[in-house]
Amino acid sequence: MNAIIEQYGYKRNILASNLALNKKFHFAVFLPQYENLEYWKSQIAGIEKAAVEFHKFGIVLDYFFYDFNEVSFKESVKKVLEFDCDGLLFAPIFYEESVRFLKEYEKKNIPIVMIDSNIDSNNKHAYVGQDAFQSGYLAGRLSSFAVKNERQILIFKITREIESTSVYLQRIDGFYSFFKDHDELTNFKFSEITIKDSGIDQLNLEMFSGINSVFVPNSRAYIVARFLEQNSIKGVRIIGYDLLKENIEYLNKGVIDFLINQRPEEQGYMGIAHLYKKLVLQEAVENTHYIPLEIILKENYFPAKKTV
């Protein structure tokens, strides 16, 4: 019998065995609250699509949501650590707290997939999302296109009240690295401004005095675009992230020039698909799934068709 198995490469039908045993696979989904947050709603849509698709193979999702503050995050951490499951899908918004959580969770020896932010430098866990450094590098290239005269670039960081994710810092690092790698671009000068979400009424004309380009390293480019439109400031190149409705509105108006789309729905779907392949099908899967860097302009935008 063993000789026959070796010769013909017989492999036990894992799916059939699981179905016969009515085996369930519980995946914990640990994400920020998504109400009123378009980006995270899209992540959930992708996750739910995967849940429906893989439900017949015994996949069950259990959600743990946290508000955008560290107290809520820590409370949810306790629940996730106590929950018995087969795999974890996790969005590590708070960097230091997330590192501590992962260190503790690793003791369970359960597969972990991170989406949106990759805080695992050793590649121990799976990651689905964009290469944040490369996306910032791309934004730098977009800033330099068709520019010969001197340019003042403003990096505008609009953060939530408490937000320690490393993603936008990696994007800024990538942005500067483009210009370091192209030292012939001596006509570019840089400045930075950081404001909290609650302080967006603090925007003033002086901030944009002499500015030719603005790089917003997260999904809040529309806040800058709205201010510039309200004050009839034209000719400023704006580069930001994500196909939020408000970003699309200003893209179509020609106020925002470029949006780098992270395809959040695809991230959510692929995160669950990774756990499905690894745990249910017992396949060897790559740990890093980079989402392509998609540049959206007014001319090539259309409501994205679901390709997942």
N, C-alpha and C positions, 0 to 999 in steps of 0.2 A: 504493500500500500504506500509506504514512504517513497519507494522508487517511482511510483506513478505520480505522486504529488510533486516530486522533484522534476520529473520529466515534463509534465504538463503545466507546472506552476499553479496548481489548484490553490485558490484562496477562499477561505471561509467567507460566506456572504454575511458580512457584519450587519448590514441593514436588516436582512431577513431575520437574523438571530435576535436583534434588538426588538423588532416588531413582534416576533413570536413570544418574547418574554414581556412584552408591553413595557419596555424599559423607558424611564423618563430621564431626561437630562436637564437639570436646573441651571440656568445661567443668571447670575446676578448682574443687573445693569445699574451702575452707580454714576449718576449724571447730575448736572445743575438743573434746578427747576426751569421748565421751558415755557411757562405761561408768559405771553407778551414778548418772547424772545424768538424771533423768526429763525435765526440760525439753529438754535437747539430744537425747535419744532421740526426742522428738516432732518436733523439727526434722528429724532424719534420716528419720523415717517419711514426712514430707511430701516431702522431697527424693527419696526412693526411689519414692514414688508417681508423681511427675513423671517420673522416669527411666524407669519401666516404660511410662508412657503415651506418651512421646516417643521411645522407643528406635527404633521403626520409621522414624522420620524422621532417623535418623543421630546421635542424641544419645548421647554417651559421657561418663560422669562419672569423674573421677579425684580421689580423696580425699587430703587432707593434714590430719592431725590434730595438734593441739598440746596438751600438758598445761597445767594452770593455773599456769604459771610462765614468766617472761620468757626464761629460757635455752631452754626447749623451743620457745617461740614464735619466737625468733630463728633456731633451727636449721631450723624448718619454713619460715620466710621465705626462706631460701637456696634450698630445694628448689622452692618455688613460683615464685620469680623465674627459676629455670633451666628450668622446665617450659614447653613450647611448647603453647599452647592458644588457644581462640577466645573464651572468656569466663570470668569469675571470680565465684564466690559466696563471700562473706567475712563472718565474724563478728568484728568488731574489739573484742575484750575489753580488751586493754591499750592504753589511749588513745595515749600518746606513741609507743610502738613501732609502733602501727597507722598513725599519721599518717606516720611515716618510711617504712614499707612502701609505703603508697599513693603517696607522692611518687615512689618509685623505680619502682613498678609502672606508673604512668601513662605512663612512657616507652614501654611496649609498645603503647600506643594500643589497648587491648582493653577491651570493656565490662565494668564492675564493678558487681555488685549486693551491697549490704550488708544483712544481716539482724540483728535484735535491737537493734543500736546504730547510730545514725546520727552519724558524726563528720565528715560532709562539710557544712560550713556554706554552701558555694558551689553545692551541688546539681549538682556535676559528674557524680556517680555516682548510680546508682539506689539506693533504699532501700525495704525492705519491713519493716514493723513498726509499733509504736505510736508516737504522738507522746508522748515521755516527759514533757515539760513538762505537756501536757494531762492525762495520766493522773495526775500528781501533783496537779494542780488539782482533778481529779475526786475524788481521795482527801480533799482538804481539804473539799470540799462534803459528802462522806459523813460526815466527822468532825463537821460542824456540824448535821447533821439532827436535828430534834426535841430540841434542847438549849437550855435557857434559863438554867440555873444555871451557876456558874463551873466551868470544866473545865481540868484539867491534861493537856496532850497530850505524850506522849513519842515522839520520833522515834528508833526503835531501828535502828541500822545494824549489820547482821551481815555482815561481808565475809569473803571468802577471804583466805588468807595474803598474797597480793599480788593486788590487784584495782584497776585504775585506770580501769575503764570509767566513762564520764561519765553513763551512764543513770540510776543512782540519784541522782546529784547533780542532774540535770535534774528528776527526780521531786520531790525535796525542794524545789527552787526553785519548781516549780509549786505544791506544797502550801502553801508560805508565801505565794505570790502570791495564792492564793484569799483568804486572810485579809487581805492588804493591800488587795485590791480590795473587801473587805466590812468596812470599818473600823467598821461598827456592831457587829460581833462582838467587843466589848471584854472579854467574859467568858472568853476563851481565853488560856491561858498555855502556853509551849512550853519543852521541854528536849530535849537530844539525848544519846544514849549510842552509842559505837562499840565493838564488840568483834570479835575475829577468830573465825573458825569454831573454831579450836583452843581458844578460851577460853570456849566456851559453858557450861562448868561454873562460870564466874565470875558467872553470874546470881545476884542475891541480892534479898531482900525489900525492902531499902532502895531499890533502883532503882525500885520500883513504888509506893513510899509516896506516897499522895495522888494517884496517877495515875488518870485516868478513861478515857483513850483512848491507844492505841498505834498508830503508823503504822510499818510495816516496809516500806521502799521496794524490796524485792526478794522472792524466793520463799521466804524463811526465816521467815515468820510463825509456822509451826508450832513453832519453837523457843521463842518467847515463850509461845504457847498452852500448850505442854506444861508449862512452868515454872509458869504461873498455875494450871493444873489440878492439878498435883502439890501445890501449896501452898494449894489451896482458895480462891484469890482470884477472886471473882466480880464481875460488874458492870463489867468493863473492856472497852470497845469496841476490837476489833482489826481493822485494815484491812491487807491485804497483797496479794500478787500470785501468780498461777499456780495451776493446778489439779493441784498435786502430790498424791500419795495422802495424805501426812501432813497437808497443808493441808485437804484434803477431809474427812479424819477429824475434825479439830477444827471445821470448818465445820458438819458434821452434828451434832456434839455441842453446838453453840451457843457454843463458846468463841471461834472466829473469826466475826466478823460479816459482813465483806465481803471478797471476793477479786476483783481485777481480772484478767480472763483475757486473756493475750496471744496465745492461739491459735497456739502455735509450729508446729504441723503445717502450718497454712495459710501461715505465713511461709515455711517451707522449700519448699513446693510453688510458691508464687507467685514465689519467687526464681528457680527454674529456669524457670518459665513465662515470666518476663520475658526471660531470655536466649534462650529458644526463639523467642519472637515477634520479638525484635530481630534475631537472627542468622539463623535459619532462614527465617522468613516475611518478614524484612526490613520489618517494620511499624514505624511510628512509635509508640512507647510512652511513657507518662508516666514520669517518673523517680522519683516518690514514690508509694508505695502504702501508705497508712495503714490498719492493721488497726483495725476499730471497737473502742471501749472497752466491753468487756462486763463488766457488774457481776453477780457471782454471789453469791447468798445461799443459806442453807440451804433456803429455800422454793422456789427456782427451779433448784437444781442437779439435774442428772441426767447420767449418763455421756454425754458429748458425742457426738452422732452425727456421723459423718464427712460433712461437707458440701463438702469440697474436690473 
